[in-house]
């Protein structure tokens, strides 16, 4: 601002000083508000603890958590109990496929505008060949711990928060398709965004971000860039997971992925580490997809990226 000379100089200087102090106070308040709204660092040990529980459930139920098998329903019950205790409103949606009953678990955090719903989801079922700890215990445990962190923080989002654990993804996104098909057209339009998390701890990991929606993609790529981690657009699993029914219904989608049966290139190994010429997950859809089949760093980073996205997009 221009400073007037003469007899007003002293007063103007005082006014300028006051303005600068006021501006500094506003800046400090802004920084404080931003800090207060920052997403928490999710404890990866808590995520791994959930994976150990899912492994135990599989071990006690024929070695898997597949659709129609007792290990799947036990997995639903385990996650539902934790959410209920944290104050979520939970509901189990039933469907039938292949002569067996399936279950989606939906959890809503109270508050926020239900005309704008931010949704995060992961499939909870495994294949029948193994316990499915990376595919997709990793995504399921990650969003569970983010949901519990929102409850612990008593998060008061502007938009409504909803989390989902889908049944029978492995037979072609059956549970998530059922959910979307049962939504009224008006309810579909209320879903501001759907974020999907499938395989977040691959042992030879890549860092892939869904590129279906520019804004949602940027939330993730900016977060990883701040950690000096380069990302690639997710192409290997495009259309193969539970975002597909939402995308087909006109909902904007985003998400994260660390790779499945595809082979890591030398360029990707140079960028992310790991072994070129080998699959991102050599235990994909196999009996060896156990708790030992998890890269802790990838699991930790992706879980924190989810928390940042939920805090950012729901504000």
VOPAGU-2260 file (C-alpha; in pm, 1 decimal, decimal comma):
REM VOPAGU-2260
SITE   aa  ch    i         X         Y         Z
SITE  UNK   A    0       0,0       0,0       0,0
SITE  UNK   A    1     132,5     352,0     -70,2
SITE  UNK   A    2     251,7     556,7     231,8
SITE  UNK   A    3     148,2     923,5     247,5
SITE  UNK   A    4     421,0    1172,3     353,0
SITE  UNK   A    5     395,6    1472,3     592,3
SITE  UNK   A    6     194,9    1495,5     910,3
SITE  UNK   A    7      11,4    1166,0     839,2
SITE  UNK   A    8     329,8     963,2     810,0
SITE  UNK   A    9     345,0     858,9    1172,7
SITE  UNK   A   10     -20,5     759,7    1179,7
SITE  UNK   A   11      12,2     581,5     849,7
SITE  UNK   A   12     316,5     395,4     975,4
SITE  UNK   A   13     125,8     289,9    1284,7
SITE  UNK   A   14    -164,9     178,9    1067,3
SITE  UNK   A   15      72,0     -13,1     841,7
SITE  UNK   A   16     229,8    -185,1    1139,8
SITE  UNK   A   17    -112,3    -279,4    1270,5
SITE  UNK   A   18    -211,0    -413,2     930,6
SITE  UNK   A   19     107,5    -615,6     905,9
SITE  UNK   A   20      52,3    -757,9    1252,4
SITE  UNK   A   21    -306,9    -835,1    1163,5
SITE  UNK   A   22    -192,7   -1001,3     841,5
SITE  UNK   A   23      66,1   -1203,3    1030,1
SITE  UNK   A   24    -196,6   -1311,5    1280,1
SITE  UNK   A   25    -429,1   -1415,4     996,4
SITE  UNK   A   26    -148,0   -1608,2     829,4
SITE  UNK   A   27     -67,5   -1784,6    1156,2
SITE  UNK   A   28    -435,0   -1868,1    1201,1
SITE  UNK   A   29    -446,2   -2002,1     846,9
SITE  UNK   A   30    -140,4   -2218,5     909,3
SITE  UNK   A   31    -288,4   -2337,3    1237,5
SITE  UNK   A   32    -620,5   -2420,0    1072,6
SITE  UNK   A   33    -443,0   -2607,7     793,9
SITE  UNK   A   34    -237,2   -2800,0    1047,2
SITE  UNK   A   35    -545,0   -2883,8    1252,9
SITE  UNK   A   36    -717,7   -3018,1     941,6
SITE  UNK   A   37    -422,5   -3230,3     831,3
SITE  UNK   A   38    -479,7   -3603,5     806,8
SITE  UNK   A   39    -315,3   -3819,3    1071,9
SITE  UNK   A   40     -23,6   -4051,7    1010,0
SITE  UNK   A   41    -186,3   -4396,8    1019,6
SITE  UNK   A   42      11,0   -4651,0    1222,2
SITE  UNK   A   43     109,9   -4926,4     979,6
SITE  UNK   A   44     138,0   -5166,5    1272,3
SITE  UNK   A   45    -236,6   -5129,0    1326,6
SITE  UNK   A   46    -297,4   -5210,5     959,8
SITE  UNK   A   47     -69,2   -5513,7     986,9
SITE  UNK   A   48    -255,9   -5619,4    1301,1
SITE  UNK   A   49    -577,8   -5629,2    1099,3
SITE  UNK   A   50    -402,9   -5835,6     833,2
SITE  UNK   A   51    -290,0   -6083,8    1097,4
SITE  UNK   A   52    -651,4   -6117,4    1208,6
SITE  UNK   A   53    -764,9   -6179,6     849,3
SITE  UNK   A   54    -489,2   -6440,1     814,1
SITE  UNK   A   55    -608,0   -6608,1    1133,9
SITE  UNK   A   56    -964,4   -6609,4    1003,9
SITE  UNK   A   57    -850,0   -6778,6     682,0
SITE  UNK   A   58    -638,8   -7030,4     874,7
SITE  UNK   A   59    -944,3   -7126,3    1080,0
SITE  UNK   A   60   -1172,0   -7155,0     777,0
SITE  UNK   A   61   -1011,9   -7376,3     515,5
SITE  UNK   A   62    -732,1   -7137,0     420,7
SITE  UNK   A   63    -939,6   -6873,1     243,3
SITE  UNK   A   64   -1194,3   -6593,1     281,4
SITE  UNK   A   65   -1377,9   -6650,2     -45,7
SITE  UNK   A   66   -1737,8   -6571,4    -139,1
SITE  UNK   A   67   -1977,3   -6827,3       4,7
SITE  UNK   A   68   -1718,5   -6960,2     249,1
SITE  UNK   A   69   -1727,8   -6912,9     628,0
SITE  UNK   A   70   -1400,8   -6718,3     622,5
SITE  UNK   A   71   -1563,3   -6437,8     428,1
SITE  UNK   A   72   -1852,2   -6386,8     669,6
SITE  UNK   A   73   -1607,8   -6402,4     961,7
SITE  UNK   A   74   -1405,8   -6126,7     793,3
SITE  UNK   A   75   -1719,2   -5911,1     764,8
SITE  UNK   A   76   -1802,4   -5969,7    1131,0
SITE  UNK   A   77   -1448,8   -5876,8    1239,7
SITE  UNK   A   78   -1450,3   -5542,7    1056,9
SITE  UNK   A   79   -1810,8   -5459,9    1145,6
SITE  UNK   A   80   -1740,1   -5503,7    1517,3
SITE  UNK   A   81   -1453,1   -5254,1    1508,8
SITE  UNK   A   82   -1661,0   -4999,8    1318,2
SITE  UNK   A   83   -1961,6   -5037,8    1547,9
SITE  UNK   A   84   -1742,6   -4981,9    1852,0
SITE  UNK   A   85   -1600,1   -4666,5    1690,7
SITE  UNK   A   86   -1942,7   -4511,4    1636,8
SITE  UNK   A   87   -2011,4   -4582,6    1271,0
SITE  UNK   A   88   -2358,6   -4663,6    1143,9
SITE  UNK   A   89   -2308,5   -4999,5     974,1
SITE  UNK   A   90   -2531,4   -5204,6     747,5
SITE  UNK   A   91   -2489,0   -5541,5     579,7
SITE  UNK   A   92   -2630,5   -5569,2     228,8
SITE  UNK   A   93   -2701,6   -5925,6     114,8
SITE  UNK   A   94   -2696,0   -6062,5    -239,0
SITE  UNK   A   95   -2680,1   -6403,7    -401,2
SITE  UNK   A   96   -2433,9   -6536,0    -655,0
SITE  UNK   A   97   -2349,0   -6889,1    -763,7
SITE  UNK   A   98   -2597,2   -7033,2    -520,6
SITE  UNK   A   99   -2427,0   -6868,7    -223,0
SITE  UNK   A  100   -2514,7   -6567,2     -13,3
SITE  UNK   A  101   -2279,9   -6272,5     -33,1
SITE  UNK   A  102   -2240,0   -5964,9     185,1
SITE  UNK   A  103   -2139,7   -5601,9     141,5
SITE  UNK   A  104   -2053,5   -5408,4     455,8
SITE  UNK   A  105   -2137,8   -5036,7     442,2
SITE  UNK   A  106   -2028,4   -4793,3     714,5
SITE  UNK   A  107   -2139,3   -4429,6     740,5
SITE  UNK   A  108   -1971,2   -4170,2     960,2
SITE  UNK   A  109   -2233,2   -3935,9    1111,1
SITE  UNK   A  110   -2245,0   -3582,4     975,2
SITE  UNK   A  111   -2158,8   -3406,2     654,5
SITE  UNK   A  112   -2388,9   -3326,1     366,2
SITE  UNK   A  113   -2552,2   -3641,8     232,8
SITE  UNK   A  114   -2598,2   -3460,5     -97,6
SITE  UNK   A  115   -2219,0   -3490,6    -133,6
SITE  UNK   A  116   -2086,0   -3832,7     -36,3
SITE  UNK   A  117   -1717,5   -3923,1     -43,1
SITE  UNK   A  118   -1693,0   -4300,5     -59,3
SITE  UNK   A  119   -1392,5   -4530,3     -11,9
SITE  UNK   A  120   -1414,2   -4901,2     -81,8
SITE  UNK   A  121   -1218,0   -5224,7    -101,7
SITE  UNK   A  122   -1317,0   -5580,5    -173,2
SITE  UNK   A  123   -1293,3   -5807,2     127,5
SITE  UNK   A  124   -1315,3   -6147,9     -38,1
SITE  UNK   A  125   -1020,6   -6364,1    -140,1
SITE  UNK   A  126    -998,9   -6628,8    -407,8
SITE  UNK   A  127   -1057,2   -6984,3    -289,5
SITE  UNK   A  128    -688,4   -7070,0    -343,1
SITE  UNK   A  129    -557,7   -6864,7     -51,6
SITE  UNK   A  130    -613,2   -6615,5     230,3
SITE  UNK   A  131    -590,5   -6305,5       9,5
SITE  UNK   A  132    -382,5   -6088,5     240,0
SITE  UNK   A  133    -249,9   -5854,0     -27,3
SITE  UNK   A  134    -550,9   -5918,8    -254,9
SITE  UNK   A  135    -731,4   -5764,4     -86,7
SITE  UNK   A  136    -678,5   -5771,7     284,6
SITE  UNK   A  137    -437,5   -5482,7     229,3
SITE  UNK   A  138    -698,6   -5244,5      91,1
SITE  UNK   A  139    -960,1   -5361,0     339,7
SITE  UNK   A  140    -733,4   -5311,0     640,8
SITE  UNK   A  141    -607,7   -4975,9     512,3
SITE  UNK   A  142    -951,5   -4818,9     476,8
SITE  UNK   A  143   -1057,0   -4971,1     809,0
SITE  UNK   A  144    -773,4   -4793,5     990,1
SITE  UNK   A  145    -844,9   -4467,8     805,4
SITE  UNK   A  146   -1210,3   -4494,9     909,0
SITE  UNK   A  147   -1109,7   -4560,3    1270,6
SITE  UNK   A  148    -873,9   -4260,5    1256,0
SITE  UNK   A  149   -1163,5   -4041,2    1141,6
SITE  UNK   A  150   -1364,1   -4160,8    1440,8
SITE  UNK   A  151   -1074,2   -4105,4    1681,1
SITE  UNK   A  152   -1031,4   -3751,0    1549,3
SITE  UNK   A  153   -1407,4   -3693,8    1572,0
SITE  UNK   A  154   -1381,5   -3569,5    1216,4
SITE  UNK   A  155   -1656,4   -3327,1    1116,7
SITE  UNK   A  156   -1642,9   -3331,2     736,9
SITE  UNK   A  157   -1840,7   -3097,4     515,9
SITE  UNK   A  158   -1921,3   -3392,9     291,2
SITE  UNK   A  159   -2062,3   -3721,5     414,6
SITE  UNK   A  160   -1815,2   -4007,4     458,0
SITE  UNK   A  161   -1900,0   -4365,0     361,8
SITE  UNK   A  162   -1676,2   -4671,4     363,6
SITE  UNK   A  163   -1753,6   -5004,3     197,3
SITE  UNK   A  164   -1615,7   -5356,5     199,9
SITE  UNK   A  165   -1737,7   -5546,9    -104,0
SITE  UNK   A  166   -1824,8   -5912,3    -136,8
SITE  UNK   A  167   -1748,6   -6138,1    -433,0
SITE  UNK   A  168   -1525,0   -5907,0    -631,2
SITE  UNK   A  169   -1328,4   -6206,5    -748,8
SITE  UNK   A  170   -1622,3   -6332,7    -957,3
SITE  UNK   A  171   -1652,7   -6002,7   -1142,4
SITE  UNK   A  172   -1730,2   -5715,8    -901,6
SITE  UNK   A  173   -2056,3   -5882,3    -801,0
SITE  UNK   A  174   -2105,1   -5709,3    -465,2
SITE  UNK   A  175   -2020,9   -5357,4    -577,9
SITE  UNK   A  176   -2232,4   -5398,1    -892,0
SITE  UNK   A  177   -2524,6   -5507,3    -674,5
SITE  UNK   A  178   -2479,5   -5199,4    -454,2
SITE  UNK   A  179   -2471,0   -4957,9    -748,7
SITE  UNK   A  180   -2765,1   -5127,1    -920,6
SITE  UNK   A  181   -2977,2   -5093,4    -605,5
SITE  UNK   A  182   -2909,1   -4720,4    -571,0
SITE  UNK   A  183   -3181,8   -4489,2    -692,6
SITE  UNK   A  184   -3067,0   -4255,7    -969,2
SITE  UNK   A  185   -3089,7   -3961,0    -729,7
SITE  UNK   A  186   -2866,5   -4138,2    -479,6
SITE  UNK   A  187   -2606,0   -4213,5    -745,1
SITE  UNK   A  188   -2584,8   -3843,6    -824,6
SITE  UNK   A  189   -2517,1   -3770,8    -457,1
SITE  UNK   A  190   -2191,9   -3968,4    -461,8
SITE  UNK   A  191   -1931,1   -3698,3    -508,2
SITE  UNK   A  192   -1649,3   -3947,4    -558,2
SITE  UNK   A  193   -1568,9   -4314,8    -516,0
SITE  UNK   A  194   -1213,3   -4416,3    -423,7
SITE  UNK   A  195   -1106,7   -4778,0    -471,6
SITE  UNK   A  196    -816,8   -4953,8    -300,8
SITE  UNK   A  197    -717,3   -5297,9    -425,0
SITE  UNK   A  198    -374,1   -5450,5    -349,2
SITE  UNK   A  199    -175,2   -5187,0    -160,2
SITE  UNK   A  200     114,3   -5394,8     -27,6
SITE  UNK   A  201     250,4   -5590,9    -322,6
SITE  UNK   A  202     594,3   -5732,9    -230,5
SITE  UNK   A  203     760,4   -5596,0    -547,1
SITE  UNK   A  204     552,9   -5279,0    -546,3
SITE  UNK   A  205     474,9   -5009,8    -795,1
SITE  UNK   A  206     295,3   -4687,1    -713,8
SITE  UNK   A  207      -1,7   -4659,9    -945,7
SITE  UNK   A  208    -273,7   -4393,3    -930,5
SITE  UNK   A  209    -607,5   -4417,8   -1110,5
SITE  UNK   A  210    -620,2   -4149,9   -1379,8
SITE  UNK   A  211    -996,0   -4152,0   -1448,1
SITE  UNK   A  212   -1059,7   -3812,5   -1287,8
SITE  UNK   A  213    -806,8   -3529,7   -1294,5
SITE  UNK   A  214    -892,7   -3381,3    -953,7
SITE  UNK   A  215    -893,7   -3713,3    -771,8
SITE  UNK   A  216    -573,8   -3822,2    -942,3
SITE  UNK   A  217    -402,1   -3498,7    -840,8
SITE  UNK   A  218    -488,0   -3545,4    -473,4
SITE  UNK   A  219    -285,0   -3865,9    -477,0
SITE  UNK   A  220      -4,7   -3765,1    -715,4
SITE  UNK   A  221      60,1   -3443,5    -522,1
SITE  UNK   A  222      82,5   -3636,9    -196,8
SITE  UNK   A  223     333,3   -3886,0    -337,4
SITE  UNK   A  224     529,0   -3607,8    -508,0
SITE  UNK   A  225     568,9   -3437,0    -170,0
SITE  UNK   A  226     730,5   -3763,3     -53,4
SITE  UNK   A  227     957,6   -3758,2    -361,3
SITE  UNK   A  228     787,0   -4068,5    -499,9
SITE  UNK   A  229     702,1   -4081,5    -867,2
SITE  UNK   A  230     376,3   -4246,3    -967,5
SITE  UNK   A  231     242,8   -4403,7   -1285,5
SITE  UNK   A  232    -114,8   -4405,3   -1413,9
SITE  UNK   A  233    -291,0   -4727,1   -1316,7
SITE  UNK   A  234    -353,5   -4936,7   -1626,4
SITE  UNK   A  235    -292,6   -5300,7   -1531,8
SITE  UNK   A  236    -608,9   -5340,1   -1329,3
SITE  UNK   A  237    -826,8   -5082,0   -1504,5
SITE  UNK   A  238   -1184,6   -5208,5   -1508,8
SITE  UNK   A  239   -1091,7   -5514,0   -1305,6
SITE  UNK   A  240   -1195,4   -5386,5    -964,3
SITE  UNK   A  241   -1485,5   -5230,8    -778,9
SITE  UNK   A  242   -1451,3   -4880,2    -921,1
SITE  UNK   A  243   -1585,2   -5010,4   -1254,0
SITE  UNK   A  244   -1958,0   -5020,8   -1160,2
SITE  UNK   A  245   -1936,1   -4668,5   -1017,3
SITE  UNK   A  246   -1757,3   -4537,4   -1324,9
SITE  UNK   A  247   -2018,0   -4699,2   -1548,6
SITE  UNK   A  248   -2288,1   -4523,1   -1344,9
SITE  UNK   A  249   -2130,0   -4182,7   -1405,0
SITE  UNK   A  250   -1959,6   -4145,7   -1066,1
SITE  UNK   A  251   -1608,8   -4004,0   -1077,0
SITE  UNK   A  252   -1354,8   -4254,2    -947,7
SITE  UNK   A  253   -1000,1   -4262,7    -817,1
SITE  UNK   A  254    -775,8   -4497,8    -628,0
SITE  UNK   A  255    -441,0   -4665,9    -569,0
SITE  UNK   A  256    -278,3   -4994,8    -668,0
SITE  UNK   A  257      67,0   -5154,0    -624,4
SITE  UNK   A  258      48,5   -5414,7    -899,5
SITE  UNK   A  259     -63,3   -5774,6    -950,3
SITE  UNK   A  260      60,7   -6040,5   -1193,8
SITE  UNK   A  261     221,5   -5803,3   -1448,0
SITE  UNK   A  262     600,1   -5786,6   -1468,2
SITE  UNK   A  263     794,3   -5490,1   -1330,8
SITE  UNK   A  264    1006,1   -5324,8   -1599,0
SITE  UNK   A  265    1365,6   -5213,6   -1554,8
SITE  UNK   A  266    1250,9   -4852,1   -1576,8
SITE  UNK   A  267    1001,9   -4913,1   -1296,2
SITE  UNK   A  268    1264,9   -5090,1   -1085,4
SITE  UNK   A  269    1499,4   -4795,2   -1134,6
SITE  UNK   A  270    1220,3   -4563,7   -1018,7
SITE  UNK   A  271    1076,8   -4763,3    -726,5
SITE  UNK   A  272    1331,9   -5027,0    -637,3
SITE  UNK   A  273    1249,6   -5394,8    -633,7
SITE  UNK   A  274    1321,5   -5655,5    -899,3
SITE  UNK   A  275    1280,6   -5600,2   -1271,2
SITE  UNK   A  276    1152,6   -5895,3   -1471,9
SITE  UNK   A  277     943,8   -6027,9   -1183,5
SITE  UNK   A  278     573,7   -5979,1   -1102,0
SITE  UNK   A  279     464,4   -5701,4    -872,3
SITE  UNK   A  280     296,0   -5976,6    -669,8
SITE  UNK   A  281     428,5   -6327,9    -739,4
SITE  UNK   A  282     166,9   -6468,7    -498,6
SITE  UNK   A  283    -126,7   -6313,2    -681,6
SITE  UNK   A  284    -431,9   -6542,1    -644,8
SITE  UNK   A  285    -218,1   -6809,7    -478,2
SITE  UNK   A  286    -191,8   -6988,6    -146,0
SITE  UNK   A  287     122,1   -6788,8     -63,4
SITE  UNK   A  288     -70,6   -6458,8     -45,7
SITE  UNK   A  289     -16,7   -6449,0     330,6
SITE  UNK   A  290      98,8   -6183,8     577,0
SITE  UNK   A  291     455,1   -6256,7     459,2
SITE  UNK   A  292     348,0   -6134,4     113,2
SITE  UNK   A  293     330,6   -5767,6     214,2
SITE  UNK   A  294     572,6   -5480,8     161,2
SITE  UNK   A  295     543,6   -5271,0     476,7
SITE  UNK   A  296     665,6   -4947,8     316,1
SITE  UNK   A  297     413,7   -4964,4      31,5
SITE  UNK   A  298     134,1   -5049,6     274,0
SITE  UNK   A  299     230,1   -4761,0     501,7
SITE  UNK   A  300     260,2   -4503,4     224,1
SITE  UNK   A  301     -64,5   -4599,6      55,7
SITE  UNK   A  302    -259,2   -4599,6     382,0
SITE  UNK   A  303    -136,2   -4249,5     464,9
SITE  UNK   A  304    -220,2   -4136,7     110,3
SITE  UNK   A  305    -576,0   -4263,8     162,8
SITE  UNK   A  306    -609,2   -4069,6     486,7
SITE  UNK   A  307    -489,8   -3753,2     316,0
SITE  UNK   A  308    -740,9   -3801,5      33,7
SITE  UNK   A  309   -1030,6   -3860,2     273,9
SITE  UNK   A  310    -946,7   -3553,3     482,2
SITE  UNK   A  311    -891,5   -3339,2     172,3
SITE  UNK   A  312   -1191,0   -3444,8     -34,4
SITE  UNK   A  313   -1443,0   -3441,6     250,1
SITE  UNK   A  314   -1351,4   -3093,9     377,5
